[in-house]
Amino acid sequence: MSQQDAAEVLVLSERLLIASHKGQADNVVQLINKGAKVAVTKYGRSPLHLAAYKGHIEVVRILLKAGCDLDIQDDGEQTALQRAAMVGNSDVISALIQEGCALDRQDKDGNTALHEVSWHGFCQSVKLLVKAGANVHAKNKAGNTALHLACQNGHAQSSKVLLLGGSRPDSKNHAGDTCLHVAARYNHVAMIRILLGAFCSVSEKNLVGDTPLHVAAALNHKKTVRLLLEAGADSRICNNAGHTALDQAREHNNPDVALLLTKAPQVKPVTTSLTSTGSCEIRFLKVVWRKEEQRGLRRECLKVPYYAQAHSFIVGVY
């Protein structure tokens, strides 16, 4: 190839990047037919990265048909799937999955596509990835699973999908926090109910010895404290500093929580799951996915522990 030809290909390739970013499907086809090669931006992003992030599904399909590398990583070590996951482009995610992209590639922070959609609460995209077999146990560099991230941001629906897909609520990150620690820290009461319904431990300690009850007491999360006590949390447990949850409440000047913890023996543990009204009832549900020729995956409900209030979700999720 002469220098002139090489220069022309370079120009075409740069135009391909622009056309892919703008979603100009006809231009993308013309440029590919003229010999445009896959170039990358200054951030290492290919035309597929750009189209996937912008949600240009037609362009994505054209690039895939042209043989664009599915799993090339940009300077942040993200694939096109991860770029699509950042903005919850479920159509693009579905197309990439069908083409056979790698589901569990990790970026520079250790996040997979499932981490991304769980963090943002893109429930439909979470479903797609879980059904496709994405690793729900993968941890990022902070040791967080996708469920940790969903719990942090209070994404209840996404968390239910992850739990039904096999996520472990008692998995710990590098700080020793379980998902219940995280939900308690951010005072996500609905999230806590879901985790308790999945029979998570209420007594796990993190690296400083705090249980979720310690965390909630220190942060003055009264509803969370009551919910944990009703779930059987032991207010007598001491952390590494020798402090109970009551000590934490007093130290942080949280009198209402301190009073509640003082009366902890009077708070009757609830052995059944909590409904939105505070009354109690156990429902036993689990989702088992089986492949079908036409529907891809279907579920059967079996009797194992899960929350009553998850029922309406389970009926309509798949």
C-alpha positions as YAML, in Angstrom:
chain: A
units: angstrom
residues:
- id: 1
  name: MET
  ca: [0.00, 0.00, 0.00]
- id: 2
  name: SER
  ca: [1.37, 3.39, -1.03]
- id: 3
  name: GLN
  ca: [1.62, 6.30, 1.37]
- id: 4
  name: GLN
  ca: [-1.26, 7.98, -0.46]
- id: 5
  name: ASP
  ca: [-3.45, 4.90, -0.10]
- id: 6
  name: ALA
  ca: [-2.54, 4.62, 3.57]
- id: 7
  name: ALA
  ca: [-3.44, 8.27, 4.10]
- id: 8
  name: GLU
  ca: [-6.81, 7.75, 2.41]
- id: 9
  name: VAL
  ca: [-7.56, 4.73, 4.60]
- id: 10
  name: LEU
  ca: [-6.64, 6.77, 7.67]
- id: 11
  name: VAL
  ca: [-9.07, 9.52, 6.68]
- id: 12
  name: LEU
  ca: [-11.81, 6.97, 6.02]
- id: 13
  name: SER
  ca: [-11.15, 5.34, 9.38]
- id: 14
  name: GLU
  ca: [-11.40, 8.66, 11.21]
- id: 15
  name: ARG
  ca: [-14.66, 9.35, 9.41]
- id: 16
  name: LEU
  ca: [-15.89, 5.93, 10.51]
- id: 17
  name: LEU
  ca: [-15.34, 6.93, 14.12]
- id: 18
  name: ILE
  ca: [-17.36, 10.11, 13.63]
- id: 19
  name: ALA
  ca: [-20.18, 8.37, 11.76]
- id: 20
  name: SER
  ca: [-20.38, 5.65, 14.41]
- id: 21
  name: HIS
  ca: [-20.55, 8.24, 17.18]
- id: 22
  name: LYS
  ca: [-23.33, 10.12, 15.41]
- id: 23
  name: GLY
  ca: [-25.28, 7.03, 14.46]
- id: 24
  name: GLN
  ca: [-25.05, 7.63, 10.72]
- id: 25
  name: ALA
  ca: [-25.74, 4.08, 9.59]
- id: 26
  name: ASP
  ca: [-25.64, 4.76, 5.83]
- id: 27
  name: ASN
  ca: [-22.31, 6.55, 6.14]
- id: 28
  name: VAL
  ca: [-20.90, 3.71, 8.22]
- id: 29
  name: VAL
  ca: [-21.81, 1.21, 5.48]
- id: 30
  name: GLN
  ca: [-20.29, 3.40, 2.76]
- id: 31
  name: LEU
  ca: [-17.07, 3.96, 4.69]
- id: 32
  name: ILE
  ca: [-16.65, 0.25, 5.39]
- id: 33
  name: ASN
  ca: [-17.24, -0.53, 1.71]
- id: 34
  name: LYS
  ca: [-14.61, 2.04, 0.76]
- id: 35
  name: GLY
  ca: [-12.04, 0.28, 2.91]
- id: 36
  name: ALA
  ca: [-12.17, 2.09, 6.25]
- id: 37
  name: LYS
  ca: [-10.30, 0.21, 8.95]
- id: 38
  name: VAL
  ca: [-11.02, 0.19, 12.66]
- id: 39
  name: ALA
  ca: [-9.22, 3.11, 14.23]
- id: 40
  name: VAL
  ca: [-9.44, 4.25, 17.84]
- id: 41
  name: THR
  ca: [-9.90, 7.62, 19.52]
- id: 42
  name: LYS
  ca: [-7.32, 9.18, 21.82]
- id: 43
  name: TYR
  ca: [-9.00, 7.21, 24.61]
- id: 44
  name: GLY
  ca: [-8.59, 3.95, 22.75]
- id: 45
  name: ARG
  ca: [-12.25, 3.64, 21.80]
- id: 46
  name: SER
  ca: [-13.27, 1.88, 18.62]
- id: 47
  name: PRO
  ca: [-16.32, 2.68, 16.47]
- id: 48
  name: LEU
  ca: [-18.12, -0.11, 18.33]
- id: 49
  name: HIS
  ca: [-17.36, 1.52, 21.69]
- id: 50
  name: LEU
  ca: [-18.79, 4.81, 20.44]
- id: 51
  name: ALA
  ca: [-21.94, 3.37, 18.89]
- id: 52
  name: ALA
  ca: [-22.61, 1.13, 21.89]
- id: 53
  name: TYR
  ca: [-22.37, 4.02, 24.35]
- id: 54
  name: LYS
  ca: [-24.65, 6.24, 22.28]
- id: 55
  name: GLY
  ca: [-27.19, 3.46, 21.78]
- id: 56
  name: HIS
  ca: [-26.98, 3.40, 17.99]
- id: 57
  name: ILE
  ca: [-28.23, -0.17, 17.62]
- id: 58
  name: GLU
  ca: [-28.31, -0.15, 13.80]
- id: 59
  name: VAL
  ca: [-24.69, 0.99, 13.64]
- id: 60
  name: VAL
  ca: [-23.73, -1.60, 16.24]
- id: 61
  name: ARG
  ca: [-25.25, -4.37, 14.11]
- id: 62
  name: ILE
  ca: [-23.46, -3.10, 10.99]
- id: 63
  name: LEU
  ca: [-20.12, -3.03, 12.80]
- id: 64
  name: LEU
  ca: [-20.67, -6.51, 14.22]
- id: 65
  name: LYS
  ca: [-21.53, -7.85, 10.76]
- id: 66
  name: ALA
  ca: [-18.36, -6.23, 9.43]
- id: 67
  name: GLY
  ca: [-16.34, -8.20, 11.98]
- id: 68
  name: CYS
  ca: [-15.50, -5.45, 14.44]
- id: 69
  name: ASP
  ca: [-13.65, -6.83, 17.48]
- id: 70
  name: LEU
  ca: [-16.28, -7.44, 20.17]
- id: 71
  name: ASP
  ca: [-14.01, -7.36, 23.16]
- id: 72
  name: ILE
  ca: [-11.37, -4.75, 22.38]
- id: 73
  name: GLN
  ca: [-10.73, -2.66, 25.51]
- id: 74
  name: ASP
  ca: [-10.23, 1.10, 25.63]
- id: 75
  name: ASP
  ca: [-7.72, 2.95, 27.80]
- id: 76
  name: GLY
  ca: [-9.98, 2.40, 30.80]
- id: 77
  name: GLU
  ca: [-10.01, -1.32, 29.94]
- id: 78
  name: GLN
  ca: [-13.71, -1.18, 29.05]
- id: 79
  name: THR
  ca: [-15.28, -3.20, 26.26]
- id: 80
  name: ALA
  ca: [-18.23, -2.09, 24.14]
- id: 81
  name: LEU
  ca: [-20.46, -4.11, 26.47]
- id: 82
  name: GLN
  ca: [-19.24, -2.14, 29.46]
- id: 83
  name: ARG
  ca: [-19.74, 1.16, 27.64]
- id: 84
  name: ALA
  ca: [-23.32, 0.16, 26.82]
- id: 85
  name: ALA
  ca: [-23.81, -0.97, 30.42]
- id: 86
  name: MET
  ca: [-22.81, 2.44, 31.75]
- id: 87
  name: VAL
  ca: [-25.91, 3.98, 30.20]
- id: 88
  name: GLY
  ca: [-28.20, 0.95, 30.26]
- id: 89
  name: ASN
  ca: [-28.59, 0.48, 26.53]
- id: 90
  name: SER
  ca: [-30.41, -2.85, 26.78]
- id: 91
  name: ASP
  ca: [-30.88, -3.28, 23.01]
- id: 92
  name: VAL
  ca: [-27.15, -2.88, 22.45]
- id: 93
  name: ILE
  ca: [-26.35, -5.13, 25.39]
- id: 94
  name: SER
  ca: [-28.66, -7.80, 23.97]
- id: 95
  name: ALA
  ca: [-27.06, -7.55, 20.51]
- id: 96
  name: LEU
  ca: [-23.55, -7.88, 21.94]
- id: 97
  name: ILE
  ca: [-24.56, -10.85, 24.07]
- id: 98
  name: GLN
  ca: [-26.12, -12.60, 21.07]
- id: 99
  name: GLU
  ca: [-22.90, -12.05, 19.15]
- id: 100
  name: GLY
  ca: [-20.97, -13.82, 21.92]
- id: 101
  name: CYS
  ca: [-19.13, -11.01, 23.67]
- id: 102
  name: ALA
  ca: [-17.16, -11.66, 26.86]
- id: 103
  name: LEU
  ca: [-19.54, -11.01, 29.76]
- id: 104
  name: ASP
  ca: [-17.12, -10.67, 32.64]
- id: 105
  name: ARG
  ca: [-14.25, -8.51, 31.41]
- id: 106
  name: GLN
  ca: [-13.10, -6.15, 34.15]
- id: 107
  name: ASP
  ca: [-12.11, -2.51, 33.68]
- id: 108
  name: LYS
  ca: [-9.27, -0.71, 35.46]
- id: 109
  name: ASP
  ca: [-11.38, -0.57, 38.64]
- id: 110
  name: GLY
  ca: [-12.31, -4.23, 38.42]
- id: 111
  name: ASN
  ca: [-15.91, -3.54, 37.43]
- id: 112
  name: THR
  ca: [-17.73, -5.82, 35.01]
- id: 113
  name: ALA
  ca: [-20.73, -4.87, 32.90]
- id: 114
  name: LEU
  ca: [-22.92, -6.36, 35.64]
- id: 115
  name: HIS
  ca: [-21.33, -4.03, 38.20]
- id: 116
  name: GLU
  ca: [-22.13, -1.07, 35.96]
- id: 117
  name: VAL
  ca: [-25.80, -1.83, 35.39]
- id: 118
  name: SER
  ca: [-26.30, -2.78, 39.04]
- id: 119
  name: TRP
  ca: [-24.73, 0.47, 40.25]
- id: 120
  name: HIS
  ca: [-27.06, 2.50, 38.05]
- id: 121
  name: GLY
  ca: [-30.12, 0.31, 38.67]
- id: 122
  name: PHE
  ca: [-30.73, -0.58, 35.04]
- id: 123
  name: CYS
  ca: [-32.93, -3.52, 35.94]
- id: 124
  name: GLN
  ca: [-33.69, -4.68, 32.39]
- id: 125
  name: SER
  ca: [-29.98, -4.79, 31.60]
- id: 126
  name: VAL
  ca: [-29.28, -6.63, 34.86]
- id: 127
  name: LYS
  ca: [-31.82, -9.28, 33.80]
- id: 128
  name: LEU
  ca: [-30.20, -9.65, 30.38]
- id: 129
  name: LEU
  ca: [-26.72, -10.14, 31.82]
- id: 130
  name: VAL
  ca: [-27.79, -12.51, 34.59]
- id: 131
  name: LYS
  ca: [-29.82, -14.64, 32.17]
- id: 132
  name: ALA
  ca: [-26.85, -14.73, 29.80]
- id: 133
  name: GLY
  ca: [-24.65, -16.13, 32.56]
- id: 134
  name: ALA
  ca: [-22.70, -13.12, 33.81]
- id: 135
  name: ASN
  ca: [-20.79, -13.90, 37.00]
- id: 136
  name: VAL
  ca: [-22.85, -12.49, 39.89]
- id: 137
  name: HIS
  ca: [-19.99, -13.27, 42.29]
- id: 138
  name: ALA
  ca: [-17.34, -11.18, 40.51]
- id: 139
  name: LYS
  ca: [-15.69, -8.57, 42.73]
- id: 140
  name: ASN
  ca: [-14.16, -5.25, 41.76]
- id: 141
  name: LYS
  ca: [-10.93, -3.89, 43.21]
- id: 142
  name: ALA
  ca: [-12.76, -2.76, 46.36]
- id: 143
  name: GLY
  ca: [-14.11, -6.27, 46.78]
- id: 144
  name: ASN
  ca: [-17.66, -5.26, 45.95]
- id: 145
  name: THR
  ca: [-20.01, -7.56, 44.08]
- id: 146
  name: ALA
  ca: [-22.76, -6.22, 41.84]
- id: 147
  name: LEU
  ca: [-25.16, -6.76, 44.74]
- id: 148
  name: HIS
  ca: [-23.06, -4.53, 47.01]
- id: 149
  name: LEU
  ca: [-23.38, -1.73, 44.46]
- id: 150
  name: ALA
  ca: [-27.11, -2.18, 43.96]
- id: 151
  name: CYS
  ca: [-27.59, -2.13, 47.74]
- id: 152
  name: GLN
  ca: [-25.51, 1.02, 48.12]
- id: 153
  name: ASN
  ca: [-27.78, 2.91, 45.75]
- id: 154
  name: GLY
  ca: [-31.01, 1.32, 46.91]
- id: 155
  name: HIS
  ca: [-31.88, -0.38, 43.63]
- id: 156
  name: ALA
  ca: [-34.40, -2.89, 44.96]
- id: 157
  name: GLN
  ca: [-35.53, -4.41, 41.66]
- id: 158
  name: SER
  ca: [-31.98, -4.96, 40.43]
- id: 159
  name: SER
  ca: [-31.07, -6.50, 43.78]
- id: 160
  name: LYS
  ca: [-33.94, -8.97, 43.52]
- id: 161
  name: VAL
  ca: [-32.75, -10.06, 40.08]
- id: 162
  name: LEU
  ca: [-29.22, -10.55, 41.41]
- id: 163
  name: LEU
  ca: [-30.41, -12.55, 44.41]
- id: 164
  name: LEU
  ca: [-32.58, -14.75, 42.23]
- id: 165
  name: GLY
  ca: [-29.56, -15.18, 39.98]
- id: 166
  name: GLY
  ca: [-27.50, -16.55, 42.86]
- id: 167
  name: SER
  ca: [-25.82, -13.51, 44.45]
- id: 168
  name: ARG
  ca: [-24.71, -14.15, 48.02]
- id: 169
  name: PRO
  ca: [-25.93, -11.42, 50.41]
- id: 170
  name: ASP
  ca: [-23.25, -12.27, 52.98]
- id: 171
  name: SER
  ca: [-20.33, -11.87, 50.58]
- id: 172
  name: LYS
  ca: [-17.84, -9.37, 52.03]
- id: 173
  name: ASN
  ca: [-15.88, -6.58, 50.36]
- id: 174
  name: HIS
  ca: [-12.34, -5.58, 51.33]
- id: 175
  name: ALA
  ca: [-13.67, -3.55, 54.27]
- id: 176
  name: GLY
  ca: [-15.43, -6.66, 55.51]
- id: 177
  name: ASP
  ca: [-18.86, -5.21, 54.76]
- id: 178
  name: THR
  ca: [-21.68, -7.49, 53.71]
- id: 179
  name: CYS
  ca: [-24.53, -6.18, 51.60]
- id: 180
  name: LEU
  ca: [-26.52, -5.65, 54.80]
- id: 181
  name: HIS
  ca: [-23.75, -3.40, 56.16]
- id: 182
  name: VAL
  ca: [-23.96, -1.35, 52.97]
- id: 183
  name: ALA
  ca: [-27.75, -1.08, 52.99]
- id: 184
  name: ALA
  ca: [-27.71, -0.14, 56.69]
- id: 185
  name: ARG
  ca: [-25.08, 2.53, 56.11]
- id: 186
  name: TYR
  ca: [-27.17, 4.21, 53.43]
- id: 187
  name: ASN
  ca: [-30.45, 3.65, 55.31]
- id: 188
  name: HIS
  ca: [-32.16, 1.80, 52.48]
- id: 189
  name: VAL
  ca: [-34.97, 0.18, 54.47]
- id: 190
  name: ALA
  ca: [-36.62, -1.54, 51.49]
- id: 191
  name: MET
  ca: [-33.25, -2.96, 50.53]
- id: 192
  name: ILE
  ca: [-32.71, -4.27, 54.05]
- id: 193
  name: ARG
  ca: [-36.08, -6.05, 53.95]
- id: 194
  name: ILE
  ca: [-35.09, -7.76, 50.73]
- id: 195
  name: LEU
  ca: [-31.76, -8.92, 52.18]
- id: 196
  name: LEU
  ca: [-33.41, -10.18, 55.36]
- id: 197
  name: GLY
  ca: [-35.88, -12.04, 53.18]
- id: 198
  name: ALA
  ca: [-32.95, -13.75, 51.51]
- id: 199
  name: PHE
  ca: [-31.87, -14.88, 54.99]
- id: 200
  name: CYS
  ca: [-28.69, -12.83, 55.18]
- id: 201
  name: SER
  ca: [-26.82, -12.83, 58.49]
- id: 202
  name: VAL
  ca: [-27.64, -9.91, 60.78]
- id: 203
  name: SER
  ca: [-24.56, -10.49, 62.95]
- id: 204
  name: GLU
  ca: [-21.65, -10.45, 60.50]
- id: 205
  name: LYS
  ca: [-18.78, -8.17, 61.53]
- id: 206
  name: ASN
  ca: [-16.66, -6.04, 59.21]
- id: 207
  name: LEU
  ca: [-12.93, -5.43, 59.64]
- id: 208
  name: VAL
  ca: [-13.46, -3.01, 62.56]
- id: 209
  name: GLY
  ca: [-15.87, -5.41, 64.18]
- id: 210
  name: ASP
  ca: [-19.03, -3.48, 63.42]
- id: 211
  name: THR
  ca: [-22.25, -5.32, 62.71]
- id: 212
  name: PRO
  ca: [-24.93, -3.67, 60.56]
- id: 213
  name: LEU
  ca: [-26.59, -2.65, 63.84]
- id: 214
  name: HIS
  ca: [-23.43, -0.77, 64.91]
- id: 215
  name: VAL
  ca: [-23.40, 1.04, 61.58]
- id: 216
  name: ALA
  ca: [-27.06, 2.06, 61.73]
- id: 217
  name: ALA
  ca: [-26.81, 3.15, 65.37]
- id: 218
  name: ALA
  ca: [-23.80, 5.38, 64.71]
- id: 219
  name: LEU
  ca: [-25.56, 7.06, 61.78]
- id: 220
  name: ASN
  ca: [-28.87, 7.61, 63.61]
- id: 221
  name: HIS
  ca: [-30.88, 5.40, 61.27]
- id: 222
  name: LYS
  ca: [-33.74, 4.65, 63.66]
- id: 223
  name: LYS
  ca: [-35.98, 2.70, 61.26]
- id: 224
  name: THR
  ca: [-33.06, 0.55, 60.22]
- id: 225
  name: VAL
  ca: [-32.10, -0.11, 63.84]
- id: 226
  name: ARG
  ca: [-35.65, -1.20, 64.67]
- id: 227
  name: LEU
  ca: [-35.83, -3.42, 61.59]
- id: 228
  name: LEU
  ca: [-32.54, -5.11, 62.47]
- id: 229
  name: LEU
  ca: [-33.64, -5.66, 66.06]
- id: 230
  name: GLU
  ca: [-36.90, -7.19, 64.84]
- id: 231
  name: ALA
  ca: [-34.84, -9.46, 62.59]
- id: 232
  name: GLY
  ca: [-32.95, -10.72, 65.64]
- id: 233
  name: ALA
  ca: [-29.80, -8.57, 65.63]
- id: 234
  name: ASP
  ca: [-27.93, -8.91, 68.93]
- id: 235
  name: SER
  ca: [-27.43, -5.47, 70.49]
- id: 236
  name: ARG
  ca: [-24.89, -6.89, 72.96]
- id: 237
  name: ILE
  ca: [-22.24, -7.66, 70.34]
- id: 238
  name: CYS
  ca: [-19.07, -5.58, 70.74]
- id: 239
  name: ASN
  ca: [-16.87, -4.29, 67.93]
- id: 240
  name: ASN
  ca: [-13.07, -4.28, 67.95]
- id: 241
  name: ALA
  ca: [-13.08, -1.21, 70.22]
- id: 242
  name: GLY
  ca: [-15.30, -3.00, 72.70]
- id: 243
  name: HIS
  ca: [-18.35, -0.90, 71.85]
- id: 244
  name: THR
  ca: [-21.91, -2.13, 71.51]
- id: 245
  name: ALA
  ca: [-24.44, -0.54, 69.17]
- id: 246
  name: LEU
  ca: [-25.80, 1.37, 72.18]
- id: 247
  name: ASP
  ca: [-22.32, 2.74, 72.86]
- id: 248
  name: GLN
  ca: [-22.13, 3.86, 69.24]
- id: 249
  name: ALA
  ca: [-25.46, 5.65, 69.45]
- id: 250
  name: ARG
  ca: [-24.45, 7.46, 72.63]
- id: 251
  name: GLU
  ca: [-21.02, 8.37, 71.27]
- id: 252
  name: HIS
  ca: [-22.61, 9.97, 68.19]
- id: 253
  name: ASN
  ca: [-25.30, 11.73, 70.24]
- id: 254
  name: ASN
  ca: [-28.25, 9.83, 68.81]
- id: 255
  name: PRO
  ca: [-30.66, 9.77, 71.80]
- id: 256
  name: ASP
  ca: [-33.67, 8.28, 69.99]
- id: 257
  name: VAL
  ca: [-31.64, 5.36, 68.70]
- id: 258
  name: ALA
  ca: [-29.99, 4.96, 72.11]
- id: 259
  name: LEU
  ca: [-33.43, 4.76, 73.75]
- id: 260
  name: LEU
  ca: [-34.54, 2.14, 71.23]
- id: 261
  name: LEU
  ca: [-31.43, 0.07, 71.89]
- id: 262
  name: THR
  ca: [-31.91, 0.42, 75.65]
- id: 263
  name: LYS
  ca: [-35.29, -1.23, 75.13]
- id: 264
  name: ALA
  ca: [-33.81, -3.83, 72.77]
- id: 265
  name: PRO
  ca: [-34.82, -6.81, 74.97]
- id: 266
  name: GLN
  ca: [-38.42, -5.61, 74.63]
- id: 267
  name: VAL
  ca: [-38.25, -5.57, 70.83]
- id: 268
  name: LYS
  ca: [-39.53, -8.99, 69.89]
- id: 269
  name: PRO
  ca: [-37.50, -10.64, 67.13]
- id: 270
  name: VAL
  ca: [-39.57, -11.22, 64.03]
- id: 271
  name: THR
  ca: [-39.09, -14.69, 62.63]
- id: 272
  name: THR
  ca: [-41.05, -13.96, 59.49]
- id: 273
  name: SER
  ca: [-40.57, -11.55, 56.65]
- id: 274
  name: LEU
  ca: [-41.80, -7.97, 56.85]
- id: 275
  name: THR
  ca: [-44.45, -6.52, 54.62]
- id: 276
  name: SER
  ca: [-44.73, -2.83, 53.86]
- id: 277
  name: THR
  ca: [-47.22, -2.42, 56.74]
- id: 278
  name: GLY
  ca: [-44.90, -3.99, 59.26]
- id: 279
  name: SER
  ca: [-47.01, -7.12, 59.68]
- id: 280
  name: CYS
  ca: [-45.33, -10.44, 59.20]
- id: 281
  name: GLU
  ca: [-45.73, -13.34, 56.84]
- id: 282
  name: ILE
  ca: [-43.28, -15.76, 55.24]
- id: 283
  name: ARG
  ca: [-43.44, -16.62, 51.62]
- id: 284
  name: PHE
  ca: [-41.17, -19.28, 50.20]
- id: 285
  name: LEU
  ca: [-40.03, -18.56, 46.71]
- id: 286
  name: LYS
  ca: [-37.07, -19.31, 44.55]
- id: 287
  name: VAL
  ca: [-36.49, -18.95, 40.85]
- id: 288
  name: VAL
  ca: [-34.92, -21.80, 38.91]
- id: 289
  name: TRP
  ca: [-34.16, -20.97, 35.30]
- id: 290
  name: ARG
  ca: [-34.42, -23.62, 32.61]
- id: 291
  name: LYS
  ca: [-33.67, -23.29, 28.95]
- id: 292
  name: GLU
  ca: [-36.46, -23.46, 26.41]
- id: 293
  name: GLU
  ca: [-36.21, -23.48, 22.64]
- id: 294
  name: GLN
  ca: [-38.53, -20.54, 22.07]
- id: 295
  name: ARG
  ca: [-38.40, -18.49, 25.27]
- id: 296
  name: GLY
  ca: [-34.72, -18.91, 26.08]
- id: 297
  name: LEU
  ca: [-35.16, -19.13, 29.82]
- id: 298
  name: ARG
  ca: [-38.20, -19.75, 32.00]
- id: 299
  name: ARG
  ca: [-38.65, -20.06, 35.73]
- id: 300
  name: GLU
  ca: [-40.33, -22.39, 38.12]
- id: 301
  name: CYS
  ca: [-41.25, -21.33, 41.64]
- id: 302
  name: LEU
  ca: [-40.21, -23.70, 44.40]
- id: 303
  name: LYS
  ca: [-40.67, -23.42, 48.15]
- id: 304
  name: VAL
  ca: [-37.54, -21.89, 49.66]
- id: 305
  name: PRO
  ca: [-37.14, -18.74, 51.78]
- id: 306
  name: TYR
  ca: [-37.80, -15.40, 50.16]
- id: 307
  name: TYR
  ca: [-39.76, -12.26, 50.92]
- id: 308
  name: ALA
  ca: [-43.51, -12.05, 50.55]
- id: 309
  name: GLN
  ca: [-43.25, -8.62, 49.01]
- id: 310
  name: ALA
  ca: [-41.04, -10.02, 46.27]
- id: 311
  name: HIS
  ca: [-44.03, -11.97, 44.94]
- id: 312
  name: SER
  ca: [-45.32, -9.36, 42.50]
- id: 313
  name: PHE
  ca: [-41.80, -8.88, 41.18]
- id: 314
  name: ILE
  ca: [-41.23, -12.56, 40.59]
- id: 315
  name: VAL
  ca: [-44.45, -12.98, 38.66]
- id: 316
  name: GLY
  ca: [-43.51, -10.33, 36.12]
- id: 317
  name: VAL
  ca: [-39.74, -10.28, 35.97]
- id: 318
  name: TYR
  ca: [-39.14, -12.81, 33.25]
...
